[in-house]
Amino acid sequence: MMRMKKVMIASGGTGGHIYPALALAEEIRRQNEACTVIFIGSRSRMEATIIPEHGYCFIPLDVKSTKGGILVKMAAVFSMLQMKKKCIALLKQERPDVCIGFGNYISVPLIMAARQLHIPTMISEQNSAMGKANRFLARFVDAIEVAYPSSAIGLTKEKVRVLGNPQGSFVLHQSWPALPHEKPLVLCMMGSLGSTSVSKALDDALPWLDHDFEVLIVTGKANPYVFQHLRQGIQTVPYTDGAAMLKACDLAVLRAGATTLCEAAALQVPSVLIPSPYVPNNHQVHNAMTFVEAGAAVMIEEKNLDGRKLALCINTLMKDPQRRAQMAVQAGKLAKPMAAPQMVQWLRELAG
């Protein structure tokens, strides 16, 4: 029997933080509809739209980013202190059983306020290298849930459990309508916002691609690049349900974000990974290496990327269904389909 009556979750900034948090909330709600889940996030970022669309209460905070010079960082610290005071008042009003942070600086004021009020706390880290906010919070929280053992290096072992990404549990049990395509399908998807630099390399690759498979390119919501080499069997869309497309494809060309890889593993998708070089601590390269070393993916770093190399890689894999089948099996071995239920069980232990 679930003892929790109310849970507060801080998450935001990118889909990699938001969707795992939503997946956990769905599992909490699936197990006990009477448990209230309240989200906290930034007023000005994507969580302010996405989370209410999923039917959850969302409380906005005005926390400033820490990225920038000394004046920007000073302003960020000041806003954190202000938001911590707001979170203390909020926690006294809502009285949650447990508070969870999913990384990003937006987690800091909630977790620190909860600690001050002796409310049990958990953080969840989905990347193979722990982010700065979670690394800072790790010394203060009661529980640390991670997707990869490498992100737990140097942390108090008694606090840590390697359970995985709750989004993997969510996509594994979803059903989507079949995507109509006459030939094998290659999916190219560079995150929700897209990548101009990778789009250019992909466009250069299109004339070199074989004609015995179809290609779907998800360009991204904020990508201004206009493809020049489209032809029959190759189409572009600005945005789509990434998990549904992953389930339908025979090979995926992807960034190496933690949530994307968790979905690829759960759905057993062989992949070509192009890690983003524009993320903290180069964590996408570390994420990708986990899949490469397991035999689940091939990696091309963006600094080494060009059209002909990418086309050769895609053509080679599409001509070798046996290798792709082996990669799919290895991807499945990296999946942790019980991550969300196990996290909920741990939250019950903390709240109990």
HUSUL-V653765 format. One record per backbone hydrogen bond with DSSP energy under -1.0 kcal/mol. CO is the residue of the C=O (numbers start at 1). NH is the residue of the N-H. E is the energy in kcal/mol with one decimal. If there is no record, write none. Layout:
co | nh | e
CO | NH | E
CO | NH | E
This chain:
co | nh | e
5 | 36 | -2.7
6 | 97 | -2.7
7 | 38 | -2.7
8 | 100 | -2.5
9 | 40 | -2.8
10 | 102 | -2.4
14 | 17 | -1.3
14 | 18 | -2.2
15 | 19 | -2.3
17 | 21 | -1.1
18 | 22 | -2.3
19 | 23 | -2.4
20 | 24 | -2.1
21 | 25 | -2.3
22 | 26 | -2.5
23 | 27 | -1.8
24 | 28 | -2.5
25 | 29 | -2.6
26 | 30 | -2.4
27 | 31 | -2.1
28 | 32 | -2.0
32 | 35 | -1.7
36 | 7 | -2.8
38 | 9 | -2.8
39 | 59 | -2.9
40 | 11 | -2.0
41 | 61 | -2.8
45 | 48 | -1.9
46 | 49 | -1.4
46 | 50 | -2.5
47 | 51 | -1.7
49 | 53 | -1.5
51 | 54 | -1.0
51 | 56 | -1.4
52 | 55 | -1.9
57 | 39 | -2.8
59 | 41 | -1.5
61 | 43 | -2.1
69 | 73 | -2.4
70 | 74 | -2.3
71 | 75 | -2.2
72 | 76 | -2.1
73 | 77 | -2.4
74 | 78 | -2.2
75 | 79 | -2.3
76 | 80 | -2.3
77 | 81 | -2.1
78 | 82 | -2.1
79 | 83 | -2.7
80 | 84 | -2.2
81 | 85 | -1.7
82 | 86 | -1.7
83 | 87 | -2.5
84 | 88 | -2.4
85 | 89 | -2.0
86 | 90 | -2.3
87 | 91 | -3.0
88 | 92 | -2.1
89 | 93 | -1.5
90 | 94 | -2.9
91 | 95 | -2.7
98 | 8 | -2.0
99 | 122 | -2.0
100 | 10 | -2.9
101 | 124 | -2.4
104 | 107 | -2.0
105 | 108 | -1.1
107 | 111 | -2.4
108 | 112 | -2.5
109 | 113 | -2.0
110 | 114 | -2.6
111 | 115 | -2.2
112 | 116 | -1.8
113 | 117 | -1.5
114 | 119 | -2.8
115 | 118 | -1.4
120 | 99 | -2.2
121 | 143 | -1.2
122 | 101 | -2.3
123 | 145 | -3.0
125 | 147 | -1.6
131 | 135 | -2.6
132 | 136 | -2.4
133 | 137 | -2.3
134 | 138 | -1.9
137 | 140 | -1.9
137 | 141 | -1.4
143 | 123 | -1.9
144 | 161 | -2.0
145 | 125 | -2.8
146 | 163 | -1.3
146 | 164 | -1.7
148 | 151 | -1.1
149 | 152 | -1.6
150 | 153 | -1.0
152 | 155 | -2.1
156 | 159 | -1.7
157 | 160 | -1.1
159 | 144 | -2.7
161 | 146 | -2.2
161 | 163 | -1.1
165 | 168 | -1.8
166 | 170 | -1.5
167 | 171 | -2.5
168 | 172 | -1.5
171 | 174 | -1.1
184 | 214 | -3.2
185 | 250 | -3.1
185 | 251 | -1.2
186 | 216 | -2.6
187 | 253 | -3.5
188 | 218 | -3.2
192 | 221 | -3.1
193 | 222 | -1.1
195 | 199 | -2.0
196 | 200 | -2.0
197 | 201 | -1.6
198 | 202 | -2.8
199 | 203 | -2.8
200 | 204 | -2.2
201 | 205 | -1.3
202 | 206 | -1.4
205 | 208 | -1.6
206 | 209 | -1.2
214 | 186 | -2.6
215 | 235 | -2.3
216 | 188 | -2.8
217 | 237 | -2.4
231 | 234 | -2.1
233 | 215 | -2.7
235 | 217 | -2.8
237 | 219 | -2.3
238 | 220 | -1.5
241 | 245 | -2.0
242 | 246 | -2.5
243 | 247 | -2.2
244 | 248 | -1.1
245 | 249 | -1.4
251 | 187 | -2.7
252 | 272 | -2.8
253 | 189 | -2.9
254 | 274 | -3.1
257 | 261 | -2.4
258 | 262 | -2.0
259 | 263 | -2.1
260 | 264 | -2.3
261 | 265 | -2.5
262 | 266 | -2.4
263 | 267 | -2.3
264 | 269 | -2.5
270 | 252 | -1.9
271 | 298 | -2.1
272 | 254 | -2.5
273 | 300 | -2.7
279 | 282 | -1.4
280 | 283 | -1.8
282 | 285 | -1.1
282 | 286 | -1.2
283 | 287 | -2.5
284 | 288 | -2.6
285 | 289 | -2.4
286 | 290 | -1.3
287 | 291 | -1.0
288 | 292 | -2.5
289 | 293 | -2.9
291 | 296 | -2.7
292 | 295 | -1.3
296 | 271 | -1.1
298 | 273 | -3.5
301 | 304 | -2.0
302 | 305 | -1.4
306 | 310 | -2.3
307 | 311 | -2.7
308 | 312 | -2.5
309 | 313 | -2.1
310 | 314 | -2.4
311 | 315 | -3.0
312 | 316 | -2.4
313 | 317 | -2.0
314 | 318 | -2.5
315 | 319 | -1.5
317 | 320 | -1.2
320 | 324 | -2.0
321 | 325 | -2.3
322 | 326 | -2.0
323 | 327 | -2.5
324 | 328 | -2.4
325 | 329 | -1.9
326 | 330 | -2.2
327 | 331 | -2.5
328 | 332 | -2.2
329 | 333 | -1.3
331 | 334 | -1.2
336 | 339 | -1.7
338 | 342 | -2.4
339 | 343 | -2.3
340 | 344 | -2.3
341 | 345 | -2.1
342 | 346 | -2.0
343 | 347 | -2.5
344 | 348 | -2.2
345 | 349 | -1.8
346 | 350 | -2.3
347 | 351 | -2.9
348 | 352 | -2.3
